[in-house]
Amino acid sequence: MKATSMIFYAQLRTEPADSNLKAQCGFTLIELMISMTLGLMLLLVISTVFVSSRQSFREQEDNARIQESGRFALEIIGRSLKQAGHVEVPFDDFKVAFEGTAISGTNGGAGVADTLTVQHEGAVGDQNCEGTGVTVAGSIIQNFFNLDAVNAELQCQGVNSPPPGVPAAPAGAPIGNVLLENVEDLQIVYGIDNDADQSVDRYVAVPADWNQVLTARVCVQIRSDKTNIVPAETNYLDCNNTPIANAADRRLRRTFTATFNLRNRINFLP
């Protein structure tokens, strides 16, 4: 009877060990393969979302920089156009007419950037587009805007000519200091007044008489600094509003246009 009790006690002692052994059994091969597959699928989804978000961020970042560059280009050119033909009238002189050439330019033709030359009189301390200040009152400031197509840079040559001289015509392009990078095109058309009613009658690429110019419509084309931003099949509009297939570099491209009045050619006379 005692031996039987000991055997029964031994059986009771071994049963918990067997149940623990069963609880510690691992995954089957099929369960492991399913888990790995689900993990890889989840990793693929996360990677796809990350790459897409990264691409969108790059495009938005470059688009913001392009917007800033476009505004800056139009601001610097527009400021000079608004000053075109300005006359500094001293207290001891009755000069009212501008002695220089307020505005002139060249038409680059198809696929070639235009140039723009603007002149106005400056007071002491006024600066040209290269930052050179006027030291003699009444000096004529000349700003010559042009494009370096090879390096995609908007440039400007500034010349201050003390009176009674007038700056010489620019020698050619590209010359001057770099104002802005990643500029691919500069196009300008001019609003002319044929009947002297101080209202623009039409826009032309090269006026027959520069004294008839009342406004200038400026267009600049800016590209992103980084490549591979947009899909290869993306089109953009150039300064002529013509759809153009994107280049192989897949840069983001935008055009910016603004029209500026030559304020010193508009008065209240009929």
C-alpha positions in Angstrom: 0.0 0.0 0.0 2.9 2.4 0.8 4.6 1.6 -2.5 1.5 2.2 -4.4 1.1 5.6 -2.8 4.6 6.6 -3.7 4.1 5.7 -7.4 0.9 7.7 -7.5 2.8 10.7 -5.9 5.5 10.4 -8.5 3.0 10.6 -11.2 1.5 13.7 -9.7 4.9 15.3 -9.6 5.7 14.6 -13.2 2.4 15.9 -14.7 3.1 19.7 -14.2 6.5 19.2 -15.9 4.9 17.7 -19.0 2.3 20.5 -19.2 5.1 23.2 -19.0 7.0 21.5 -21.7 3.9 21.6 -24.0 3.4 25.4 -23.2 7.0 26.2 -24.2 6.7 24.7 -27.7 7.7 27.3 -30.6 6.0 28.3 -33.8 5.6 26.0 -36.6 7.4 26.6 -39.9 4.2 27.7 -41.6 3.4 30.2 -38.8 7.0 31.6 -39.1 6.7 32.1 -42.8 3.4 33.8 -42.5 4.8 36.2 -39.9 7.8 37.0 -42.1 5.6 37.7 -45.1 3.3 40.0 -43.1 6.4 41.8 -41.7 7.9 42.3 -45.2 4.6 43.6 -46.6 4.3 46.1 -43.7 7.9 47.2 -44.3 7.2 47.7 -48.0 4.2 49.8 -47.2 6.2 52.0 -44.8 9.0 52.4 -47.3 6.6 53.4 -50.1 4.9 56.0 -47.9 8.3 57.4 -46.8 9.7 57.7 -50.4 6.4 59.3 -51.6 6.5 61.8 -48.7 10.1 62.5 -49.3 9.5 63.3 -53.0 6.5 65.5 -52.1 8.6 67.4 -49.6 11.4 68.0 -52.1 9.0 69.2 -54.7 7.3 71.6 -52.3 10.7 72.9 -51.0 12.0 73.6 -54.5 8.6 75.1 -55.5 8.9 77.5 -52.6 12.4 78.5 -53.6 11.3 79.0 -57.2 8.5 81.3 -56.0 11.0 83.3 -54.0 13.4 83.6 -56.9 10.7 84.7 -59.3 9.5 87.4 -56.9 13.0 88.6 -56.4 13.8 88.8 -60.2 10.6 90.8 -60.9 11.1 93.0 -57.9 14.7 94.0 -58.9 13.8 94.6 -62.6 10.5 96.3 -61.8 12.1 98.7 -59.4 14.5 99.8 -62.1 11.7 100.2 -64.7 9.7 102.3 -62.3 12.6 104.7 -62.0 13.3 104.9 -65.8 13.6 108.5 -67.0 13.6 109.9 -63.4 15.0 113.4 -63.2 16.7 114.9 -60.1 15.6 118.6 -60.2 18.0 120.7 -58.1 16.9 124.0 -56.5 19.2 126.1 -58.6 18.3 124.5 -62.0 15.1 124.3 -64.0 16.0 121.1 -65.8 12.9 119.0 -66.4 13.8 116.7 -69.3 15.8 113.5 -68.9 19.0 113.7 -70.9 19.6 110.0 -71.2 17.7 107.1 -72.8 15.1 106.0 -70.3 14.6 102.5 -71.7 15.9 100.4 -74.5 16.5 96.7 -75.1 17.2 93.9 -77.6 15.0 91.1 -78.7 16.8 87.8 -78.5 14.5 86.0 -80.9 13.2 82.4 -80.6 14.9 80.5 -77.8 17.2 83.4 -76.9 16.8 85.7 -73.9 16.2 89.5 -74.3 18.2 92.3 -72.7 17.0 95.4 -71.0 18.7 98.8 -70.4 17.2 101.3 -68.1 18.6 104.8 -67.2 17.6 107.4 -64.6 19.2 110.2 -62.6 20.2 109.5 -59.1 20.8 111.4 -56.0 23.9 111.1 -53.9 23.8 107.7 -52.2 21.6 106.0 -54.8 23.0 102.8 -56.1 23.0 100.9 -59.4 22.2 97.2 -59.6 25.8 96.3 -58.7 25.7 98.3 -55.5 27.9 101.2 -56.7 26.7 104.5 -55.1 26.3 107.9 -56.7 28.8 110.5 -55.6 27.7 113.4 -57.8 24.1 114.5 -57.7 22.4 114.2 -61.1 24.6 111.3 -62.3 22.8 109.0 -64.7 22.5 105.4 -63.4 22.4 102.7 -66.1 21.3 99.2 -65.3 21.8 96.6 -68.0 19.9 93.3 -67.4 20.9 90.2 -69.3 21.1 86.5 -69.1 24.0 84.1 -69.0 22.3 81.2 -70.7 25.2 78.7 -70.3 25.2 79.1 -66.5 21.4 80.0 -66.2 22.2 83.2 -64.3 20.5 86.6 -64.4 23.1 89.3 -64.5 23.1 93.1 -64.3 25.8 95.6 -65.2 25.5 98.9 -63.4 27.2 102.1 -64.5 27.1 105.6 -62.9 28.0 108.4 -65.3 28.5 111.9 -63.7 26.8 114.8 -65.5 26.8 115.9 -68.2 27.8 112.5 -69.6 25.5 109.6 -70.5 26.6 105.9 -70.0 27.7 104.2 -73.2 25.6 101.4 -74.6 26.4 98.0 -73.1 29.1 96.0 -75.0 27.1 92.8 -75.0 25.9 89.9 -72.9 26.6 88.2 -70.6 28.2 90.9 -68.4 27.7 92.2 -64.9 27.3 90.8 -61.5 25.1 87.7 -60.9 21.7 88.7 -59.4 20.1 85.3 -59.4 20.9 81.7 -60.3 18.7 79.1 -62.1 17.2 81.6 -64.5 16.6 80.1 -67.9 14.9 82.8 -69.8 14.2 86.6 -69.8 11.5 87.9 -72.2 10.2 91.5 -72.4 7.5 93.1 -74.5 6.8 96.8 -74.5 3.5 98.6 -74.4 3.6 101.6 -76.7 1.3 104.6 -77.1 0.8 105.5 -80.7 -1.6 108.5 -80.3 -0.1 110.2 -77.3 -3.2 109.6 -75.1 -1.1 108.0 -72.4 -2.8 104.7 -72.9 -1.1 101.6 -74.2 -2.3 100.7 -77.7 -0.4 97.5 -78.3 2.6 95.4 -77.1 5.6 94.9 -79.3 8.9 93.0 -79.0 11.0 96.0 -80.3 9.4 99.4 -80.5 10.2 101.6 -83.5 10.3 104.6 -81.1 11.4 104.0 -77.6 9.9 107.3 -76.5 6.5 105.8 -77.0 7.0 103.0 -74.4 4.7 103.4 -71.4 4.9 99.9 -69.9 7.1 96.8 -70.0 5.9 93.3 -69.5 8.7 91.1 -68.0 8.7 87.3 -67.9 11.4 85.2 -66.3 11.6 81.4 -66.3 13.0 79.8 -63.1 14.1 76.2 -62.6 14.8 74.2 -59.5 18.3 73.8 -58.2 17.8 70.0 -57.8 17.2 67.5 -60.5 14.8 64.6 -60.7 12.0 66.4 -59.0 9.1 65.9 -61.4 8.1 63.1 -63.7 9.7 63.0 -67.2 6.3 63.4 -68.9 5.5 66.7 -67.1 5.0 69.8 -69.3 5.5 73.4 -68.3 4.5 76.7 -69.9 7.2 79.0 -71.2 7.1 82.8 -71.4 5.0 82.6 -74.6 2.4 80.3 -72.8 3.5 77.4 -75.0 3.5 73.9 -73.4 7.1 72.6 -73.4 8.1 69.0 -72.6 10.3 68.8 -69.5 14.0 68.3 -70.1 15.9 65.1 -69.2 17.1 66.6 -65.9 13.4 66.6 -64.7 13.8 69.9 -62.9 10.8 71.9 -61.7 10.2 74.9 -63.9 7.9 78.0 -63.5 7.4 81.2 -65.4 6.7 84.6 -63.7 5.2 87.6 -65.4 4.5 91.2 -64.4 3.8 94.4 -66.1 5.4 97.7 -64.9 4.5 101.3 -65.7 7.2 103.8 -66.6 5.9 106.3 -64.0 8.0 109.2 -65.3 6.3 109.1 -68.7 2.7 109.4 -67.4 1.2 112.7 -66.4 -2.2 114.3 -66.1 -2.0 116.1 -69.4 -4.3 115.0 -72.2 
